[in-house]
Amino acid sequence: MSQVYITEATFKQITQKVELPKDFQFKDTLIWELSNGGEVGLDNPVIFSDVEVKDLLTFKAICKDSNLFNITVFKKIQVRDSYRYITSEKNPCYHLDKDCEKLHADYDSTDIKIPEVYKERYSDEEELKTKVDEYRVYFRTLINEFNTKYGGEWIDDKNHKSQFAARVSMKFNIPDTAVFDRDEIGAKNSGVHNWKNDEIAFIKEDITDGFKSLWVDEERRKLWHEKQWLFRQSWLGDKAEDIYGDITPYSQEDVKRILRGVHMIKKNNIISQLKHLYHIQYCPELKFDEETLQKLGLRPCWNCARFVGSGDAFTIQW
C-alpha cells in the first residue's frame, strides 16, 4: 500500500474550524502532564494560541473517531480565482513521494500580477473574468514567442524585457511599468512528517523534554514573565511588520529574535510531537483512499506522480 504525504498547511485547509466555548481553558490532562504541570512556575499550555489549540483538538478528534466522515471536521477545499496573477490559484496537492521537492519547498509567490489599472475597468464579474483570461492568454503566448526567439534567459536582458513590456502595454493600453509588477511573498514550509510507530513512552518523553527546553534560555524566561501574551502569538516573530502592543523595554528586533526561536524551533516541534502521539495512540493506521482525497479537492502532485505508481489507498502522513 502506498503512502500519501501532505503538508500541515494543506491539512488545515481540509479541516473545519473547531469552535471552543468562551470559558474554555486549555488544560488538556495529557498536555498538562507532559509539561510537568507548569514546571518552574510556568503555565506551559498557555504558550499555545487559540488557532493552535483548535488545530490540535481537531487532529485529536480525527484520530479518536474510527469513522472519520461521521464527524464534521472535514470540508472540501474551494479555491477561487482572485484574478490577481498571471497564473490562477490551484488546489493543493497530495504527494506519493516523501522526497518530492514540491512537498518540502518553501512557499514563494513571486508570480507576475495582472495590473490593477487594467482590472479596474471592468466591474461586472463575468466581463472581468473574460478580460483577465484574455490578458493571461496573450501574456503566455508572448512569453512562448520570446522564449523561441531569444531563449529562456531573455527576461534578464533589459532590452528584451522592455520590448515585451511595450507589446503588452500597447495591446491593453496600460503603463509598461505595470507589466512585470510582482508580489514578493515568502513563507517557510509548514512541515511534513513521516511518523514511525515509536513507543508511546518515548514520544511522551520527547514532548516533556521539548517543554523543558523552552525555558532553558534565561532571556526567554525573562520575556515570558514580563510579556506572556507574546508567546501565544509567537508567529509574530516571523513577520515584517512591527509587533503591536507594549513590548517595553524590549526592541522589536530582540522580541522577534526570541519569538522566532520559540515558534520555529520549539513550539512547532512540540505541536508536531503531540500530533504524532495522538496519531499513534488513537489511530495508527489513519487512511484515506484516493477518491476521498480528490473529493476533498486535493489533486495528485504532477512532479512525483510521474514516478510513483498509484494505489487503491494511502496512509496519510501529516
C-alpha positions as a Markdown table, in Angstrom:
| # | Residue | x | y | z |
|---|---|---|---|---|
| 1 | Met | 0.0 | 0.0 | 0.0 |
| 2 | Ser | 1.4 | 3.4 | -1.0 |
| 3 | Gln | 1.6 | 6.3 | 1.4 |
| 4 | Val | 0.4 | 9.8 | 0.7 |
| 5 | Tyr | 2.1 | 12.9 | 2.1 |
| 6 | Ile | 0.6 | 16.4 | 2.7 |
| 7 | Thr | 1.8 | 19.5 | 4.4 |
| 8 | Glu | 0.5 | 20.9 | 7.7 |
| 9 | Ala | -0.9 | 23.8 | 5.7 |
| 10 | Thr | -3.0 | 21.5 | 3.5 |
| 11 | Phe | -4.3 | 19.6 | 6.5 |
| 12 | Lys | -5.6 | 22.8 | 8.0 |
| 13 | Gln | -7.3 | 23.6 | 4.7 |
| 14 | Ile | -9.4 | 20.4 | 4.7 |
| 15 | Thr | -10.5 | 20.7 | 8.3 |
| 16 | Gln | -13.2 | 22.8 | 9.7 |
| 17 | Lys | -12.6 | 25.3 | 12.5 |
| 18 | Val | -13.4 | 23.9 | 15.9 |
| 19 | Glu | -15.4 | 26.4 | 17.9 |
| 20 | Leu | -14.3 | 26.5 | 21.6 |
| 21 | Pro | -16.5 | 27.7 | 24.4 |
| 22 | Lys | -15.7 | 31.2 | 25.6 |
| 23 | Asp | -14.8 | 30.0 | 29.0 |
| 24 | Phe | -12.6 | 27.1 | 27.6 |
| 25 | Gln | -9.4 | 26.6 | 29.4 |
| 26 | Phe | -6.7 | 24.6 | 27.6 |
| 27 | Lys | -5.7 | 22.2 | 30.3 |
| 28 | Asp | -5.7 | 19.0 | 28.4 |
| 29 | Thr | -4.8 | 16.4 | 31.0 |
| 30 | Leu | -2.2 | 14.8 | 28.8 |
| 31 | Ile | -0.5 | 18.0 | 27.8 |
| 32 | Trp | -0.6 | 19.3 | 31.4 |
| 33 | Glu | 1.0 | 16.0 | 32.5 |
| 34 | Leu | 3.7 | 16.2 | 29.8 |
| 35 | Ser | 4.5 | 19.8 | 30.6 |
| 36 | Asn | 5.0 | 18.8 | 34.2 |
| 37 | Gly | 2.1 | 20.9 | 35.3 |
| 38 | Gly | 3.8 | 24.2 | 34.6 |
| 39 | Glu | 7.2 | 23.3 | 35.9 |
| 40 | Val | 9.2 | 26.2 | 37.4 |
| 41 | Gly | 6.0 | 28.1 | 37.8 |
| 42 | Leu | 5.4 | 28.4 | 34.1 |
| 43 | Asp | 2.0 | 27.6 | 32.8 |
| 44 | Asn | 3.3 | 25.9 | 29.7 |
| 45 | Pro | 0.0 | 25.2 | 27.8 |
| 46 | Val | -0.7 | 28.9 | 27.7 |
| 47 | Ile | 2.1 | 29.1 | 25.0 |
| 48 | Phe | -0.5 | 27.9 | 22.5 |
| 49 | Ser | -2.7 | 30.3 | 20.6 |
| 50 | Asp | -6.4 | 29.7 | 20.1 |
| 51 | Val | -5.6 | 28.7 | 16.5 |
| 52 | Glu | -3.0 | 26.2 | 17.6 |
| 53 | Val | -5.4 | 24.8 | 20.2 |
| 54 | Lys | -8.2 | 24.3 | 17.6 |
| 55 | Asp | -5.7 | 22.7 | 15.3 |
| 56 | Leu | -4.6 | 20.2 | 18.0 |
| 57 | Leu | -8.1 | 19.4 | 19.1 |
| 58 | Thr | -9.2 | 18.9 | 15.5 |
| 59 | Phe | -6.4 | 16.5 | 14.9 |
| 60 | Lys | -7.1 | 14.6 | 18.1 |
| 61 | Ala | -10.8 | 14.3 | 17.2 |
| 62 | Ile | -10.0 | 12.9 | 13.9 |
| 63 | Cys | -7.6 | 10.3 | 15.4 |
| 64 | Lys | -10.1 | 9.2 | 18.0 |
| 65 | Asp | -13.1 | 8.7 | 15.6 |
| 66 | Ser | -12.8 | 5.4 | 13.7 |
| 67 | Asn | -15.5 | 6.5 | 11.2 |
| 68 | Leu | -13.8 | 9.7 | 10.0 |
| 69 | Phe | -16.6 | 11.0 | 7.9 |
| 70 | Asn | -19.2 | 10.7 | 10.6 |
| 71 | Ile | -17.6 | 13.8 | 12.2 |
| 72 | Thr | -18.0 | 17.2 | 10.6 |
| 73 | Val | -14.5 | 18.4 | 10.7 |
| 74 | Phe | -13.8 | 17.9 | 7.0 |
| 75 | Lys | -14.6 | 20.3 | 4.2 |
| 76 | Lys | -13.9 | 20.4 | 0.6 |
| 77 | Ile | -11.2 | 22.9 | -0.4 |
| 78 | Gln | -12.7 | 25.7 | -2.5 |
| 79 | Val | -10.1 | 27.7 | -4.4 |
| 80 | Arg | -11.4 | 30.8 | -6.0 |
| 81 | Asp | -9.5 | 32.6 | -8.8 |
| 82 | Ser | -8.6 | 36.0 | -7.4 |
| 83 | Tyr | -7.7 | 37.3 | -10.9 |
| 84 | Arg | -4.6 | 38.7 | -9.2 |
| 85 | Tyr | -1.8 | 36.8 | -11.0 |
| 86 | Ile | -0.9 | 35.5 | -14.5 |
| 87 | Thr | -1.2 | 32.0 | -13.0 |
| 88 | Ser | -4.6 | 31.3 | -11.5 |
| 89 | Glu | -4.7 | 29.8 | -8.0 |
| 90 | Lys | -4.9 | 26.0 | -7.8 |
| 91 | Asn | -6.0 | 23.4 | -5.2 |
| 92 | Pro | -3.2 | 21.9 | -3.1 |
| 93 | Cys | -1.6 | 18.6 | -3.9 |
| 94 | Tyr | -1.1 | 15.3 | -2.1 |
| 95 | His | 2.2 | 13.6 | -2.8 |
| 96 | Leu | 3.2 | 10.0 | -3.4 |
| 97 | Asp | 6.9 | 10.5 | -2.9 |
| 98 | Lys | 8.1 | 11.6 | 0.5 |
| 99 | Asp | 11.2 | 13.1 | -1.1 |
| 100 | Cys | 9.3 | 15.1 | -3.7 |
| 101 | Glu | 10.9 | 18.6 | -3.9 |
| 102 | Lys | 7.5 | 20.2 | -4.2 |
| 103 | Leu | 6.4 | 18.7 | -0.9 |
| 104 | His | 9.4 | 20.2 | 1.0 |
| 105 | Ala | 9.7 | 23.5 | -0.8 |
| 106 | Asp | 9.1 | 26.8 | 0.9 |
| 107 | Tyr | 6.1 | 28.9 | -0.2 |
| 108 | Asp | 7.4 | 31.5 | -2.6 |
| 109 | Ser | 4.8 | 33.6 | -4.5 |
| 110 | Thr | 6.7 | 35.8 | -7.0 |
| 111 | Asp | 4.1 | 35.5 | -9.8 |
| 112 | Ile | 3.5 | 38.4 | -12.0 |
| 113 | Lys | 0.4 | 40.4 | -11.2 |
| 114 | Ile | -2.3 | 41.4 | -13.6 |
| 115 | Pro | -2.2 | 45.2 | -13.4 |
| 116 | Glu | -4.9 | 46.8 | -11.3 |
| 117 | Val | -5.2 | 49.7 | -13.8 |
| 118 | Tyr | -6.4 | 47.1 | -16.3 |
| 119 | Lys | -8.8 | 45.2 | -14.0 |
| 120 | Glu | -10.5 | 48.2 | -12.5 |
| 121 | Arg | -12.1 | 49.0 | -15.9 |
| 122 | Tyr | -14.4 | 46.0 | -15.5 |
| 123 | Ser | -17.0 | 46.0 | -12.7 |
| 124 | Asp | -19.0 | 43.1 | -14.0 |
| 125 | Glu | -17.7 | 39.7 | -12.7 |
| 126 | Glu | -18.2 | 37.8 | -16.0 |
| 127 | Glu | -16.6 | 40.6 | -18.0 |
| 128 | Leu | -13.7 | 40.8 | -15.6 |
| 129 | Lys | -13.1 | 37.0 | -16.0 |
| 130 | Thr | -13.2 | 37.2 | -19.7 |
| 131 | Lys | -10.8 | 40.1 | -19.8 |
| 132 | Val | -8.4 | 38.5 | -17.3 |
| 133 | Asp | -8.4 | 35.3 | -19.4 |
| 134 | Glu | -7.7 | 37.3 | -22.5 |
| 135 | Tyr | -4.7 | 39.0 | -20.7 |
| 136 | Arg | -3.4 | 35.7 | -19.4 |
| 137 | Val | -3.6 | 34.0 | -22.8 |
| 138 | Tyr | -1.8 | 36.9 | -24.6 |
| 139 | Phe | 0.9 | 37.2 | -21.9 |
| 140 | Arg | 1.7 | 33.4 | -22.0 |
| 141 | Thr | 1.6 | 33.4 | -25.8 |
| 142 | Leu | 4.1 | 36.3 | -25.9 |
| 143 | Ile | 6.3 | 34.5 | -23.4 |
| 144 | Asn | 6.5 | 31.5 | -25.7 |
| 145 | Glu | 7.3 | 33.7 | -28.6 |
| 146 | Phe | 10.2 | 35.4 | -26.8 |
| 147 | Asn | 11.4 | 32.1 | -25.5 |
| 148 | Thr | 11.6 | 30.7 | -29.0 |
| 149 | Lys | 13.2 | 33.8 | -30.4 |
| 150 | Tyr | 15.7 | 34.8 | -27.7 |
| 151 | Gly | 15.9 | 31.7 | -25.4 |
| 152 | Gly | 14.7 | 31.2 | -21.8 |
| 153 | Glu | 17.0 | 33.9 | -20.3 |
| 154 | Trp | 15.6 | 36.8 | -22.3 |
| 155 | Ile | 13.8 | 38.2 | -19.2 |
| 156 | Asp | 17.2 | 39.1 | -17.7 |
| 157 | Asp | 18.0 | 41.2 | -20.8 |
| 158 | Lys | 16.9 | 44.8 | -20.2 |
| 159 | Asn | 16.2 | 45.5 | -23.9 |
| 160 | His | 14.2 | 42.3 | -24.5 |
| 161 | Lys | 12.2 | 42.9 | -21.3 |
| 162 | Ser | 11.4 | 46.4 | -22.5 |
| 163 | Gln | 10.2 | 45.1 | -25.8 |
| 164 | Phe | 8.0 | 42.6 | -24.1 |
| 165 | Ala | 6.5 | 45.3 | -21.8 |
| 166 | Ala | 5.9 | 47.6 | -24.7 |
| 167 | Arg | 4.0 | 44.9 | -26.6 |
| 168 | Val | 1.7 | 44.2 | -23.6 |
| 169 | Ser | 1.3 | 48.0 | -22.9 |
| 170 | Met | 0.2 | 48.7 | -26.5 |
| 171 | Lys | -2.2 | 45.7 | -26.6 |
| 172 | Phe | -4.0 | 46.5 | -23.4 |
| 173 | Asn | -3.4 | 50.3 | -23.0 |
| 174 | Ile | -1.6 | 50.0 | -19.7 |
| 175 | Pro | 1.7 | 51.6 | -18.4 |
| 176 | Asp | 4.7 | 49.4 | -19.4 |
| 177 | Thr | 6.0 | 49.8 | -15.8 |
| 178 | Ala | 3.0 | 47.7 | -14.6 |
| 179 | Val | 3.6 | 44.7 | -16.9 |
| 180 | Phe | 6.2 | 43.0 | -14.6 |
| 181 | Asp | 4.9 | 44.0 | -11.2 |
| 182 | Arg | 5.2 | 41.2 | -8.7 |
| 183 | Asp | 4.2 | 40.3 | -5.1 |
| 184 | Glu | 7.2 | 39.1 | -3.2 |
| 185 | Ile | 5.6 | 36.8 | -0.6 |
| 186 | Gly | 7.6 | 34.1 | 1.1 |
| 187 | Ala | 6.8 | 31.6 | 3.9 |
| 188 | Lys | 8.6 | 28.6 | 5.3 |
| 189 | Asn | 7.3 | 25.1 | 4.6 |
| 190 | Ser | 4.7 | 24.3 | 7.2 |
| 191 | Gly | 6.2 | 20.8 | 7.7 |
| 192 | Val | 5.6 | 17.2 | 6.6 |
| 193 | His | 6.1 | 14.2 | 8.8 |
| 194 | Asn | 6.7 | 10.6 | 8.1 |
| 195 | Trp | 6.0 | 9.2 | 11.5 |
| 196 | Lys | 7.1 | 5.7 | 12.6 |
| 197 | Asn | 5.2 | 3.7 | 15.2 |
| 198 | Asp | 7.5 | 4.7 | 18.0 |
| 199 | Glu | 6.9 | 3.6 | 21.6 |
| 200 | Ile | 4.4 | 6.0 | 23.2 |
| 201 | Ala | 6.7 | 6.4 | 26.3 |
| 202 | Phe | 9.5 | 7.7 | 24.1 |
| 203 | Ile | 7.2 | 10.1 | 22.4 |
| 204 | Lys | 5.9 | 11.5 | 25.7 |
| 205 | Glu | 9.5 | 11.9 | 26.9 |
| 206 | Asp | 10.3 | 13.9 | 23.8 |
| 207 | Ile | 7.4 | 16.2 | 24.4 |
| 208 | Thr | 8.3 | 16.7 | 28.0 |
| 209 | Asp | 11.9 | 17.5 | 27.0 |
| 210 | Gly | 10.5 | 19.9 | 24.5 |
| 211 | Phe | 8.6 | 21.8 | 27.1 |
| 212 | Lys | 11.6 | 21.8 | 29.4 |
| 213 | Ser | 13.9 | 23.2 | 26.7 |
| 214 | Leu | 11.6 | 26.2 | 26.2 |
| 215 | Trp | 12.8 | 27.6 | 29.5 |
| 216 | Val | 16.5 | 26.8 | 29.5 |
| 217 | Asp | 17.3 | 30.1 | 27.9 |
| 218 | Glu | 17.3 | 32.9 | 30.5 |
| 219 | Glu | 16.4 | 35.6 | 28.0 |
| 220 | Arg | 13.3 | 33.6 | 27.0 |
| 221 | Arg | 12.3 | 33.1 | 30.6 |
| 222 | Lys | 12.6 | 36.8 | 31.4 |
| 223 | Leu | 10.4 | 37.7 | 28.4 |
| 224 | Trp | 7.8 | 35.1 | 29.5 |
| 225 | His | 7.5 | 36.5 | 33.0 |
| 226 | Glu | 7.1 | 40.1 | 31.7 |
| 227 | Lys | 5.1 | 39.6 | 28.4 |
| 228 | Gln | 3.4 | 36.2 | 28.5 |
| 229 | Trp | 0.9 | 37.2 | 25.7 |
| 230 | Leu | 3.7 | 37.3 | 23.2 |
| 231 | Phe | 4.3 | 33.5 | 23.5 |
| 232 | Arg | 0.8 | 32.8 | 22.4 |
| 233 | Gln | 1.4 | 34.9 | 19.3 |
| 234 | Ser | 5.0 | 33.7 | 18.6 |
| 235 | Trp | 4.3 | 33.7 | 14.9 |
| 236 | Leu | 4.7 | 37.4 | 15.0 |
| 237 | Gly | 8.5 | 36.9 | 15.2 |
| 238 | Asp | 8.5 | 35.9 | 11.5 |
| 239 | Lys | 6.5 | 38.9 | 10.3 |
| 240 | Ala | 8.0 | 42.0 | 8.6 |
| 241 | Glu | 5.6 | 44.3 | 10.4 |
| 242 | Asp | 6.2 | 45.7 | 13.9 |
| 243 | Ile | 4.7 | 43.8 | 16.8 |
| 244 | Tyr | 1.7 | 45.7 | 18.1 |
| 245 | Gly | 1.2 | 46.3 | 21.9 |
| 246 | Asp | 3.5 | 47.3 | 24.6 |
| 247 | Ile | 6.8 | 45.5 | 24.4 |
| 248 | Thr | 8.8 | 48.0 | 26.5 |
| 249 | Pro | 11.7 | 47.8 | 27.4 |
| 250 | Tyr | 12.5 | 45.4 | 24.6 |
| 251 | Ser | 13.3 | 46.3 | 21.0 |
| 252 | Gln | 11.3 | 44.9 | 18.0 |
| 253 | Glu | 14.5 | 43.2 | 16.9 |
| 254 | Asp | 15.1 | 41.5 | 20.2 |
| 255 | Val | 11.5 | 40.3 | 20.7 |
| 256 | Lys | 11.2 | 38.9 | 17.1 |
| 257 | Arg | 14.5 | 37.1 | 17.5 |
| 258 | Ile | 13.3 | 35.4 | 20.8 |
| 259 | Leu | 9.9 | 34.6 | 19.3 |
| 260 | Arg | 11.4 | 33.0 | 16.2 |
| 261 | Gly | 13.3 | 30.7 | 18.4 |
| 262 | Val | 10.2 | 29.8 | 20.4 |
| 263 | His | 7.9 | 29.4 | 17.3 |
| 264 | Met | 10.1 | 27.8 | 14.6 |
| 265 | Ile | 12.3 | 25.6 | 16.8 |
| 266 | Lys | 10.3 | 24.8 | 20.0 |
| 267 | Lys | 6.6 | 25.2 | 19.6 |
| 268 | Asn | 6.3 | 23.7 | 16.1 |
| 269 | Asn | 8.2 | 20.7 | 17.3 |
| 270 | Ile | 6.0 | 20.2 | 20.4 |
| 271 | Ile | 2.9 | 20.5 | 18.3 |
| 272 | Ser | 4.3 | 18.0 | 15.8 |
| 273 | Gln | 5.1 | 15.6 | 18.5 |
| 274 | Leu | 1.7 | 16.0 | 20.1 |
| 275 | Lys | 0.0 | 15.1 | 16.8 |
| 276 | His | 2.4 | 12.2 | 16.5 |
| 277 | Leu | 1.3 | 11.0 | 19.9 |
| 278 | Tyr | -2.4 | 11.4 | 19.1 |
| 279 | His | -1.9 | 9.5 | 15.8 |
| 280 | Ile | 0.0 | 6.6 | 17.4 |
| 281 | Gln | -2.2 | 6.4 | 20.5 |
| 282 | Tyr | -5.6 | 6.6 | 18.9 |
| 283 | Cys | -5.4 | 5.7 | 15.3 |
| 284 | Pro | -2.0 | 4.5 | 14.0 |
| 285 | Glu | -3.5 | 3.4 | 10.7 |
| 286 | Leu | -5.4 | 6.5 | 9.7 |
| 287 | Lys | -6.2 | 6.1 | 6.0 |
| 288 | Phe | -8.0 | 7.9 | 3.2 |
| 289 | Asp | -8.5 | 6.4 | -0.2 |
| 290 | Glu | -7.5 | 8.4 | -3.3 |
| 291 | Glu | -11.1 | 9.0 | -4.3 |
| 292 | Thr | -11.8 | 10.6 | -0.9 |
| 293 | Leu | -8.8 | 12.9 | -1.1 |
| 294 | Gln | -9.9 | 14.1 | -4.5 |
| 295 | Lys | -13.4 | 14.7 | -3.3 |
| 296 | Leu | -11.9 | 16.9 | -0.7 |
| 297 | Gly | -10.4 | 18.9 | -3.5 |
| 298 | Leu | -6.8 | 17.7 | -3.4 |
| 299 | Arg | -5.0 | 16.8 | -6.6 |
| 300 | Pro | -2.1 | 14.5 | -7.2 |
| 301 | Cys | 1.3 | 16.2 | -7.5 |
| 302 | Trp | 2.4 | 16.1 | -11.1 |
| 303 | Asn | 6.0 | 16.1 | -10.1 |
| 304 | Cys | 6.0 | 12.9 | -8.1 |
| 305 | Ala | 3.0 | 11.1 | -9.7 |
| 306 | Arg | 5.1 | 10.7 | -12.8 |
| 307 | Phe | 7.4 | 8.3 | -11.0 |
| 308 | Val | 5.3 | 6.6 | -8.3 |
| 309 | Gly | 2.5 | 4.1 | -9.2 |
| 310 | Ser | -1.0 | 4.9 | -8.0 |
| 311 | Gly | -2.6 | 2.5 | -5.4 |
| 312 | Asp | -6.1 | 2.0 | -4.1 |
| 313 | Ala | -5.5 | 3.6 | -0.8 |
| 314 | Phe | -2.9 | 5.7 | 1.0 |
| 315 | Thr | -1.8 | 6.2 | 4.6 |
| 316 | Ile | -1.9 | 9.9 | 5.3 |
| 317 | Gln | 1.2 | 11.4 | 6.9 |
| 318 | Trp | 0.6 | 14.8 | 8.4 |
